[in-house]
Amino acid sequence: MLYVESPKKLERVLSRYPLGRLRDAQRPQHGFVNDNWIVDTTGGRFFLKHRHPMLSNPSFVRAQHSLTTWLRSGGFPAPELIRTLDGDTLCIVDSGCYEIQEYIVGADYDHGRTAHLEEAARTLAQYHRAVGVFAPVELCRSGDSYTPQHISENLAHLVRTWKATTDAESEDSVAGIEAQVEDLAARFQGHRGLPGLVIHGDYYADNLIFDGDHIVGVVDYDKARWQARTVELAEALIYFACPRPGQLQHLVYPGYPEWSLLTLFLQAYCGIVPLVDAESRAIPDYMRCIWLQMSLWRLRDQAERSPEAGEALDEVLALARWAQDHRQALTEACTSASRPYRYRSGARRERHRAPLP
């Protein structure tokens, strides 16, 4: 959705910054939630973001800005925020929420390059280690992102709008998903109290900038919030370990993880931040919950039931069953990847502790 209405609005925003006059503005290839622009001025090239109204609470935005400042102070490749003439990282123009960052030059993530996968895993671990003692109040108030209750709500919506229970094609899939939710609800009772931190919230390829095989930028902290870190690791395993193209045709997810990619990501991540046993046991259930919740949410977002609706529900159930069937193997992979590094990494984390700014 377009929020910036004209070059004159861009010029008004830029007039609040010491960046010179606007020369050119163009859309970036990635990022469609906010209204993003690459702007060239007489002072250089910058990245301008007009925040979506749902992501523009000033206190929340400033807390996220404090996160990037914290990360940069420790050497993590977060973008530098450009301050207004008044010294603020946030700019309000006509009730719109704007921010400007440095423009980071680099290349995209390559899904066929295992060196990129390993670097993504290491960088995620470095991020988690860096934010271990960072906990601004504003970012700690959000509820759990993925729960069996959310799955039930999405499924109930589909049943109402698709009339799925009156359709023999969908009835078995709906019953199977309901059984998955019941099983997850019981298992999630054992996942309370997992280690939490401020996750990035949107850690995927489009937000990683590479120079060769090294990440030089991790951008877009608009969804940063307090969660169990297993949430973000499960999301990352789903995203980075699934080959493209995959086996699935009707979901946002391409298919099942490739075991070699999944273990490679885990080994690179746990070499820096190993998991405790409770986290290793939780990863398979979080993967299953994410697949179910997000797949159903994307399907319910459709205006009407498609002719392939029954096949789509079959694929949702197949993903959930994959995680359920591979629960023990996934747990063992997490445990195995973590075991050699637990003592050494614990000592390293203590050395890196620093006071909050």
N, C-alpha and C positions, 0 to 999 in steps of 0.2 A: 504494500500500500504506500502511496506517495504522500509524504507529509510536508516536505519542503516545496513551496508552491512556485518559486521563481528564482532566477539569478539574483534579483533584488533582495529576496529573503536571505540567500546565502551571504550576500554582501553585508546585510545588517548584522548577521551573526559574526562574520569575520571582523567587523568593525569593533567588536568587543575584545579582540585579540591583537597582540603586537606582531602580526604576520604579514603586513603589507596588503596590497590590493589584489583582488581576485583576477586571475588570468584565464583559468579554465576549470571546469568541473565535469566529472564523469562518474558513472556508476561503476562500482567494483563488480567483479564476476560473482562474488559470494556474498551471502548475507541478505536476507529478504524480510526479516522481522522488523528491524529498524529501517529508517530511511538513511542510507549510507552514501557518502560521496568521497571521491578522491579529488581534492582541490589543489590546484597549483596557484600559488600567489607569488608576489614579488619577493617574498621571504622564503620560498621553498615549496615542497610538496607535503601535504598533510592528509590525514584521514578524519573526516567530519561525520559525526553520528547524530542524527535526530532520533531520539529514543521513542519507541512505541509507547503509547500512553500507559499500557499495562506494566511497563518496565521503567517508569519515570518518576517514582516517588523520590523526592530530593534527598531525604535522609538515607534511604536505601542506596541510591546512586553514589552518594558521598562515601558510604561505607565500602562499596565496591571499589571506589577510587583509592581509598586508603589501603585496600588489598593490593592493588597494582603497585602502589608506592612502597609498601612493605616488601613485596616480591623483588622489585628492582633494587632495593637497598641491600638485598642478599645476593644479587648477581643473577637472579632468574630473568629470562628474556621476555618480560612483560613490556608492553609499549609504554613509552613516556607520555604522560598527559601534559598537554599544553595549557598553561594557566592564562586566564583572562587578564585584561589590564588591571582588574581589581584583585588579582591574585587567586582567583577561585578556579577549581577544576571543572566546575559546572556552570553552564551559561543558560539562563532562562530568557527566552524571547517570545513574546505573545503567548505565554503559558506553555511554550514548547521547551523541552529539555534537551540541551545540546552538549556535546563534548568534542574536543579535538585532540587527536593523538598524533604522535610522530608516524610517518609513513615508513614501514619496514619493507625494504626491497628483498625479494627472495622468490623461491619456486614453490610449487604445490607439492603436497604429499603424493607419493607414487605407490599405489596399492600393489604393484608387482615387485617392489624393492624391499627385501627383508631388512636391509639396513635402516630403512625409514621406519619400519614397524618397531624394531628394537629401540631406535632413538625416541620414538613416540612413547614407548613403555618407560624408558629411563627418565624422560622428561616429566611424565606424569608422576612417577615416584619422587622425583626431585621437587615437584610442586607440592605433593603431599607432605614431604619432609619439611619444606619451607614454611608451611602454614600450620605446623603442629601446635604452636602456642599462640596463633592469631585467632582471636574470637571476639570481634566487635558485636555488641548487643544486637544491632539491627540485622545482622546476617544470621543470627542464631534463633530467630523467632519462627522460621518456616516449619511446617509440618513435614511428615515423611512423604517423599516423592512417590514411592511405589509401595502399595499395600494390597493385600487380597480384597479389601473393601472397595478400593478403586476399580479393581477388575470386575467385581460384582455389579457396580454401578454402570460401567460401560456395557457389560453384557445385558443387563436389564433394559438399557436404552435400545440396544439392537433388537432384542426380543419384541419390544413394543413397536418399534418402527418397521421392522422387517416381518413381524408376525412369524418369527422363526420357529416357535414351538408348534405351529399348525402346519409346518412344512416338513414332510418326511425327509427331504433332502438335508435339512439343517437340524432336525430334532436330535439325532445322535451326537452331532458335534456340540450342540448346546449342552447336552447332558454331560458330555465328556469334559467340557470346560468348567462346568459347575463342580464336577468331582475334583478337578485340578485346584480350583479355588478353595474348596474345603480342605484339601490336603495342605495347601500352602498356609492357610490360616492356622492350622495346628502346628506346622513347622516354624512359622514366624514367632510363635510364643517363645521359642528357644533362641531367638536372635536379638533379644532385647539387651541393651547395654553394650552394643558393639562400639569400638573406638570411632569417635566422630571428629570432624574437622570441617573447615569451609572448603567445599569442593569447588572446582572450576565451574561445573554445571553444564558445559557444552563442549567437552573435550573430544573433538573429532577432526577429520582431515582438513576441513575448510578453515579451521582456526589455528593451524600450524603452518609456519613459514620456514622453508628450508634453504640452506646454502650448502649444496652438495648433499652429504648425508647427515648434516648437523642442523638442528633447529635453532633459528636465530630470532624467532618470534612466536609467542603464544598469545593470541588475542581473544577478545570478546568475553568479558567477565560479567555479562549482564545477568546471568543466571546463577552466579556464585551464591551459595547459601550453606548453612550447616546441615550436614547429613553424615550418616555412617560412610566411611571411605569405601567400604565394600560396594556401595551403590555406584560410585564412579568407576571402580575397577570392573564391576560386572558390565556396565555400559560400554567400557572400553574394549573388553574382551568380545562382546557381541559385535561391535563395530569393526575393530581392526583385525579380528581373526576370521571373519567371514569372507571367503574369496568372492570376486566379482567377475563375471556373472555367477549367480548362485542357482540353487535348485527351485526356488519359489517364484511364483508368477504374480501373485495378487496382493502381497503385503509390502510394507515399507522395508522390511528386512529381506536381504537377498537369499538367505538360506542358513544352513547350519555351519557352525565354526569348523574350520579345518584344524585337525588336532595338532599338526606340526606348528601352525601359526599361533595357536592358543598357548601351547607350552613355551614357545619362543618368547611371546609377550610376557608371560608369567615369570619366566626366568630373568628377563631383563628388568622387570619391575621389582621383583623380590630381591634381586641383587643389591638394591638400594634401600628398599623399605619392605622387609619380610612381613608376612601375615601371621597373626596368632591363630591358634587352632579354631577358635570360635568363628573367625573371619573365613577361614578355609571351608568350614562347614556351611557358611551362609552363602557363599558365592553361587553355587548351583541354584539355590532357591531364589536369589535375587535375579539371576539371569532368566529364570522361568517367569517370575513375576513381571519383569520388564517386558519380555516378549508378549505375554498375555495382555497386560495393561495397555501398552502402546499400540499393539496391533488392533485391538478392539476399539481403541480411541480413534485411530485413523479411519477405521471402517465406519464408525458411527458418525464421523465428520462428513461422510458422503451425503449428498442431497437426497438420494433415494437408493433403494436396493438395486444392485447391479445384477446382470444375468449370471455372473460368476460368484455370487455371494456364498453359495454353498461350498464351492471350492475354496474360497478365501477362509471360511471358518474351519475347513478341514486342515488348511495350512497352519492356522493359529494353533489348533490342537496338536498338530504334528511337532511344532516347535516346542511347545510345553512338554510334550512327552519325551522329546530328545533330552531336555535338561533333566527330567525326572529319571530317565533310564541311565543317564551318564552321571548321576549325582555322585556316586562313590568315586568314579574315575576323576571327576573334576575336583573333588575334595582332595584326593591323593595328589593330583597334579599341583594344586596350591600348596599343600604341605611339603611336597618334595622340593618345589622351587624355593620355599622359604627356609627349609631346615639348615642349609650350610651357612646362612647369613644372620641368623637371629641374634647371637651374642654380639658379633662384631658391629652390626647395624645399630643395636641398642646403644652401644658405647658412642657411636658416631652421632646419633641423635642428641645425646646429652651434650656433646661438644658444640653442637650447632644451636643450642637453645639461646635465645636472645630476648631481652625485654621488649614488651610492646611499645611502639612509638607513642 
